Amino acid sequence: APTPVYLRPAGSAADLGWSAQSDVAIVLRDSVAAQLDGLGLVLETMSVSPDRTEIRFRNPTYPYPAQALGRVARELSRIMPASVETFDLVLVTANGLPASRVTIRRSDLEDLEFAPDGSWQSYARAQITDTEASPTRPDLRGPATPSFTWGLGPYLESSYFDPREPIRINAGLALRARYEPSPGWVLGGQIRHKLTGNIGDSFRSDSVLPRVRSDAAIYAEEAETALTSLTAARYFRPGEDLYGRVTVGYLEPMFAGLSGEVLWKPVGSRLAFGAELNYAKQRDYDQQFGLRDYDTVTGHVSAYYEGEGGFLYQVDAGRYLAEDWGTTLSVDREFNNGVRLGAFATFTDVSFDDFGEGSFDKGIRVTVPLSLISGRPSKEGISRTIRPVLRDGGARLAVDGRLYEGIRDYHQESLENSWGRFWR
C-alpha cells in the first residue's frame, strides 16, 4: 500500500529554523533518494528552499505516470520540513530529457487524500507546465547518473507468411548493456547469439529495388553471433516545447550511420510535429563491424495526434531506405489496461509491380504490458509487428530511442488519462 500523506501540526509551517543548518539540503537529498529507490524510482536532481522543492526523477517502474507522481508527493510530505509548501515534480524520460513539471501544493495533498473526488480535484489543482518555460537547474545530484546497467536473457525473433512455412522462428540469448555518463548521454549495445531457428531458410530475395530489407534471411543465416546495435546518443532540449536527439553507430542489424531528430510537442497539446534526417550505410551480413557498399540519405517529417478514446494517429512523409519517396499512415489504440493495437500502411513512388508480392508495405502491431500478466507494476511489455511480407519499398530505418513516445507519456493528455491512479 502507498505511504499516507503526513499531516503537519497546526502552526508548524512557520518554523524556518531547519533552513539555518549547513548540511540540511544534503541530508534531505539522501533521504529523498533512498525513499524513491524503495519505490522503484530514481532521483536525478533536486533543490530545496524554505517554501519550495523541485524533484527531478525517472520512473522505470510504473506504467501510469500519475501513480508515480502520487507516490513521490506522499513521500515528500513525510520528508520535507513543514514550511515547504510547494512540490515541483519533474518527470524525466528514460534518456534524461525533462518532459514536464507538475506543481502540487502540499496543503492540497493534506485536504484531498480521502476526499470522495480527490483524484479529480487533485488534478484540477495541479499545474502541468514545460520545464523550459521557467528553466531551473537543481544543484543537488541524485544517483540517476552515472549509471551502468546490463542484462542477459532469451530472445525470440519471428518471421511470417513464408509460403513453405508460415511461421519461422529464431531463438537464442541476448546480452544488453547501457551506460549513462551524465543526463542526456547514452551509450548502449546488444549482442545476440542464435541457438536455434529457421528464419535463414526463407526464400531469397528477387527484388529489383536496393535490398534494404528483403535480404533479412541472409542476415539471419550468416549472423550466428551478431552485434545487433552499438550506439552513442545525445538527448537535449533546444528550447521551450522542443526536444532533440542525435544517434551515431551501428543503429540496427542491417544499417549503421548517423540519425538526428527534432520534436515539437507542447505539454498541453494533443498535436506534435517532428523531423528526422539520417545517413545510413548497409552492414555486412554477419553483423560484425564491416559495412557494404550501399549507402543513402533518408528522412521524414511527421505529424502526431492524440485522439479521443485512446486513439493515436501518425503520418510520416519522406524518403525511405530504398530511396523511394512516400507516406506512412498509422493508427493505434491504447486501452486503459495498457494493451495497444495498431495498423500501418506505406505508399511510395515504387509501383506495385516493382514492390513485388504484397504491392505495398503494411502490417499490424500489438503490445501487451507485462504488468497485465504478472500483476506487478512494470513499464516493460511484449511487442510484435506482423507483416504479410517484408520487402524493400517503404522501409524505414529502425532507430532506438525516437522521441515522441517517451515525451507523450509525460504530457498533459496522458497524465490526465492516468490521474485516477494518483492516490494508488
C-alpha positions in Angstrom: 0.0 0.0 0.0 1.3 3.5 -0.7 2.5 5.7 2.1 -0.2 8.0 3.6 0.2 11.8 3.5 1.7 13.2 6.6 -0.5 15.9 8.2 1.5 18.9 9.5 0.7 20.0 13.0 -1.1 23.4 13.2 1.4 26.3 13.0 4.4 24.1 12.1 4.8 25.7 8.6 6.0 28.9 10.2 9.1 27.2 11.6 12.1 28.0 9.4 14.8 27.0 11.9 15.8 24.0 9.8 17.0 26.2 6.9 19.9 27.5 9.0 21.5 24.1 9.2 24.5 23.9 6.9 24.1 20.3 5.7 20.3 20.1 5.7 20.0 20.0 1.9 22.4 17.1 1.6 20.5 15.2 4.3 17.2 15.8 2.6 18.6 14.8 -0.8 19.9 11.5 0.6 16.6 10.8 2.3 14.6 11.5 -0.9 16.9 9.3 -3.0 16.6 6.4 -0.6 12.8 6.6 -0.4 12.4 6.9 -4.2 14.7 3.9 -4.6 12.4 1.9 -2.4 9.5 2.9 -4.7 11.4 1.8 -7.8 12.1 5.4 -8.9 15.4 7.2 -9.4 16.2 10.7 -8.2 18.1 12.7 -10.9 18.5 16.1 -9.2 16.7 18.2 -6.6 16.7 21.6 -4.9 15.1 22.9 -1.8 14.3 26.3 -0.3 12.3 27.3 2.8 9.0 27.0 1.0 9.6 25.0 -2.2 11.3 21.9 -3.5 12.0 20.7 -7.0 12.4 16.9 -7.6 13.5 15.6 -10.9 13.1 11.9 -11.1 12.9 8.9 -13.5 10.1 6.3 -13.5 11.4 2.9 -14.7 8.6 1.1 -12.8 5.0 2.4 -13.0 3.2 2.2 -16.4 0.9 5.0 -15.3 3.0 8.2 -14.6 0.3 9.8 -12.4 0.8 6.8 -10.0 4.5 7.6 -9.7 3.7 11.3 -9.1 1.3 10.5 -6.3 3.8 8.2 -4.5 6.6 10.8 -4.8 4.3 13.5 -3.5 3.3 11.5 -0.4 6.9 10.6 0.4 7.8 14.3 0.2 5.0 15.1 2.7 6.9 12.9 5.2 10.4 14.0 4.4 10.3 17.8 3.7 10.2 20.3 6.6 6.8 21.7 7.4 7.5 25.1 5.8 8.0 23.5 2.3 4.5 24.1 0.8 5.1 23.6 -3.0 6.4 20.5 -4.6 7.6 20.8 -8.2 7.8 17.3 -9.6 9.7 17.0 -12.9 9.2 13.8 -14.9 12.4 12.8 -16.7 12.4 10.3 -19.6 14.5 7.2 -19.6 17.0 9.0 -21.8 17.4 12.0 -19.5 15.0 14.6 -21.0 12.9 16.6 -18.6 9.5 16.3 -20.1 7.1 18.2 -17.8 6.8 19.9 -14.5 3.9 19.0 -12.2 3.4 21.5 -9.4 1.4 20.3 -6.4 0.6 22.2 -3.2 1.3 20.3 0.0 -1.9 21.6 1.6 -3.9 20.1 -1.3 -2.4 16.7 -0.6 -3.5 17.0 3.1 -7.0 18.1 2.1 -7.8 15.7 -0.7 -6.3 12.3 0.2 -9.6 10.9 1.4 -12.0 13.2 -0.4 -14.6 11.4 -2.5 -13.5 13.1 -5.7 -9.9 13.5 -4.6 -8.4 12.3 -7.8 -10.2 14.8 -10.0 -9.7 17.7 -7.5 -6.0 17.0 -7.2 -5.7 17.0 -11.0 -7.6 20.2 -11.3 -5.4 22.0 -8.7 -2.1 20.7 -10.1 -0.2 22.8 -12.7 1.4 21.0 -15.6 4.0 23.1 -17.5 7.1 22.8 -19.7 10.3 22.8 -17.7 11.8 25.2 -20.3 9.0 27.7 -19.7 10.7 28.7 -16.5 14.1 26.9 -16.5 15.7 25.9 -13.2 18.9 24.0 -12.6 18.6 22.0 -9.4 22.0 21.7 -7.9 21.8 18.5 -5.8 22.5 15.5 -8.0 20.9 12.2 -7.3 22.1 8.6 -8.2 20.5 8.6 -11.7 23.8 9.2 -13.4 26.4 8.0 -14.0 24.8 4.6 -14.3 25.6 1.2 -15.9 23.0 -1.5 -16.4 23.2 -4.8 -18.3 21.1 -7.9 -18.7 21.3 -11.3 -20.2 18.2 -13.2 -21.3 16.4 -15.1 -24.0 15.2 -13.6 -27.2 12.6 -14.7 -29.8 12.6 -13.4 -33.4 9.8 -14.4 -35.8 9.0 -14.2 -39.5 5.6 -14.8 -41.0 3.9 -15.9 -44.2 6.7 -17.8 -46.0 4.8 -19.9 -48.5 6.7 -23.0 -47.4 6.5 -22.4 -43.7 4.0 -19.7 -42.5 5.8 -19.1 -39.2 9.6 -19.1 -38.8 11.4 -18.5 -35.5 14.9 -17.8 -34.3 15.7 -18.2 -30.6 18.8 -17.6 -28.5 20.4 -15.3 -25.9 20.8 -11.6 -25.9 23.3 -9.5 -23.9 22.4 -5.9 -23.5 24.4 -3.1 -21.8 23.8 0.6 -21.3 25.9 3.4 -19.8 24.9 7.0 -19.0 27.8 9.1 -18.0 25.5 12.2 -17.5 21.9 13.1 -18.1 21.1 13.0 -21.8 24.2 11.0 -22.9 23.5 7.3 -23.6 25.9 4.6 -24.8 24.3 1.2 -25.5 24.6 -2.0 -27.4 23.3 -5.5 -27.8 24.8 -8.9 -28.8 22.7 -11.8 -29.8 23.7 -15.5 -30.1 21.4 -17.7 -32.0 20.8 -21.2 -30.5 18.2 -22.5 -32.9 16.0 -21.3 -35.7 15.0 -21.4 -39.3 14.5 -17.8 -40.5 17.7 -18.2 -42.5 16.0 -20.9 -44.6 13.4 -18.5 -46.1 13.2 -17.7 -49.8 16.0 -15.5 -51.2 15.1 -12.1 -52.5 14.2 -11.4 -56.1 13.7 -7.7 -55.5 14.5 -5.2 -58.3 15.0 -2.4 -55.6 18.0 -1.9 -53.4 17.8 -4.8 -51.0 17.5 -2.9 -47.8 15.1 -5.4 -46.1 14.5 -8.4 -48.3 17.9 -9.9 -47.6 16.7 -10.5 -44.0 17.1 -14.2 -44.5 20.8 -13.9 -45.4 21.4 -11.7 -42.3 19.6 -14.3 -40.1 21.6 -17.2 -41.7 25.1 -15.7 -41.5 25.0 -14.0 -38.1 25.1 -16.8 -35.5 26.6 -14.3 -33.1 25.5 -10.8 -34.0 26.3 -7.2 -32.8 22.7 -6.0 -33.4 23.4 -2.5 -32.2 26.2 -0.3 -30.8 25.4 3.4 -30.5 26.1 6.7 -28.7 23.2 9.1 -28.4 22.7 12.6 -27.1 19.3 13.9 -26.0 18.7 17.6 -25.4 16.2 20.4 -25.1 16.8 23.1 -27.8 14.1 25.3 -26.3 10.5 25.5 -25.0 8.3 22.8 -26.5 11.3 21.4 -28.4 13.2 18.1 -27.9 16.3 16.8 -29.8 18.2 13.6 -30.4 21.4 12.7 -32.2 22.4 9.0 -32.5 25.5 7.5 -34.2 26.9 4.0 -34.6 25.5 0.6 -35.6 21.9 1.7 -35.4 20.2 -1.7 -36.2 21.1 -5.2 -37.5 21.2 -4.1 -41.2 22.4 -0.4 -41.1 24.9 1.8 -39.4 25.1 5.6 -39.6 24.0 8.9 -38.1 20.5 9.9 -37.1 19.2 13.3 -36.0 15.7 14.2 -34.8 13.8 17.3 -33.6 10.3 17.1 -32.0 7.9 20.0 -31.3 5.4 19.0 -28.6 3.8 21.5 -26.2 2.9 20.0 -22.8 -0.8 20.7 -23.2 -1.2 19.9 -26.9 -2.7 16.8 -28.5 -0.7 17.7 -31.7 3.0 17.2 -32.3 5.4 17.6 -35.3 8.8 16.0 -35.8 11.6 15.9 -38.4 14.3 13.2 -38.8 17.3 13.0 -41.1 19.6 10.0 -41.4 22.7 8.9 -43.2 22.6 5.1 -43.4 25.2 2.6 -44.7 24.3 -1.1 -45.1 26.1 -3.5 -42.7 27.7 -6.8 -43.6 25.6 -9.9 -43.4 27.5 -11.3 -40.4 26.5 -8.2 -38.4 30.0 -7.6 -37.1 31.8 -4.3 -37.8 32.0 -4.5 -41.6 30.0 -2.4 -44.0 28.7 -3.0 -47.5 28.8 -0.5 -50.5 25.2 0.7 -50.3 24.5 3.9 -48.5 21.7 6.5 -48.6 20.3 9.6 -47.0 16.8 9.1 -45.6 14.4 11.2 -43.5 10.9 12.1 -42.7 8.6 14.8 -41.4 6.0 13.5 -39.0 2.7 14.6 -37.5 1.2 13.0 -34.4 -2.2 13.5 -32.9 -3.8 12.0 -29.7 -7.5 11.5 -30.4 -10.4 10.7 -28.1 -10.9 7.2 -26.8 -7.2 6.3 -26.7 -6.7 6.6 -30.5 -3.3 7.7 -31.7 -2.7 8.9 -35.3 0.6 9.4 -37.1 1.6 10.5 -40.6 5.2 10.2 -41.8 6.2 11.6 -45.2 9.7 11.5 -46.7 12.4 9.3 -48.2 12.8 5.7 -47.3 15.8 3.4 -47.3 15.4 2.2 -50.9 15.5 5.8 -52.0 11.7 5.8 -52.6 9.5 8.7 -51.6 6.1 8.4 -49.9 4.0 8.4 -46.8 3.2 6.1 -43.9 -0.2 6.2 -42.2 -0.6 4.7 -38.7 -3.5 4.3 -36.3 -3.1 2.8 -32.9 -5.5 2.4 -30.0 -4.3 2.3 -26.4 -6.6 0.7 -23.9 -7.0 1.5 -20.2 -5.2 -1.7 -19.2 -2.1 -0.7 -21.3 -2.7 -3.1 -24.3 -2.1 -1.3 -27.6 -3.2 -2.4 -31.0 -2.3 -0.7 -34.3 -2.1 -0.9 -38.0 0.0 0.9 -40.6 0.4 1.2 -44.4 3.1 2.8 -46.6 2.6 4.1 -50.1 5.6 5.3 -52.1 6.5 6.0 -55.7 7.5 2.4 -56.2 5.0 0.7 -58.4 3.1 -2.3 -57.1 4.9 -4.5 -59.7 8.4 -3.3 -58.7 7.5 -3.7 -55.0 6.7 -7.3 -55.6 4.4 -9.6 -53.6 2.1 -7.6 -51.3 2.1 -4.5 -53.5 3.0 -2.1 -50.6 4.3 -2.3 -47.1 1.6 -2.8 -44.4 1.1 -4.6 -41.1 -0.5 -4.8 -37.7 1.2 -4.4 -34.3 0.3 -5.3 -30.7 1.9 -4.5 -27.3 0.9 -6.3 -24.1 2.3 -4.9 -20.9 4.0 -7.3 -18.6 2.1 -5.8 -15.6 -1.1 -7.2 -17.1 0.4 -10.7 -16.9 2.4 -10.5 -13.7 0.1 -8.3 -11.7 3.1 -6.2 -10.6 4.0 -2.7 -11.8 6.3 -2.7 -14.8 6.9 -0.5 -17.8 8.1 -3.4 -19.9 5.9 -5.1 -22.5 5.8 -7.7 -25.2 5.5 -6.2 -28.7 5.1 -7.9 -32.1 4.7 -6.4 -35.6 3.2 -8.7 -38.2 3.7 -8.0 -41.9 2.2 -10.2 -44.7 5.6 -9.9 -46.4 8.9 -8.0 -45.8 10.0 -6.2 -49.0 12.2 -3.2 -49.8 9.7 -0.5 -50.7 8.6 1.8 -47.8 11.3 0.5 -45.5 12.4 2.9 -42.7 15.5 2.9 -40.5 14.9 1.2 -37.1 16.5 3.7 -34.7 16.1 3.1 -31.0 15.0 6.0 -28.7 12.9 8.1 -31.0 11.4 11.0 -29.1 7.6 11.1 -29.4 6.5 8.1 -27.3 8.7 8.9 -24.3 7.7 12.5 -24.3 4.0 11.9 -24.9 3.7 9.7 -21.8 4.6 12.6 -19.5 2.5 15.3 -21.1 -0.9 16.6 -20.0 -3.2 14.3 -22.1 -1.5 11.1 -20.8 -1.3 12.4 -17.3 -5.0 13.3 -17.2 -5.9 9.8 -18.5 -3.9 8.1 -15.8 -4.7 10.5 -12.9 -7.2 8.2 -11.4 -4.2 6.2 -10.1 -2.7 9.3 -8.4 -3.7 8.0 -4.9 -2.9 4.3 -5.5 
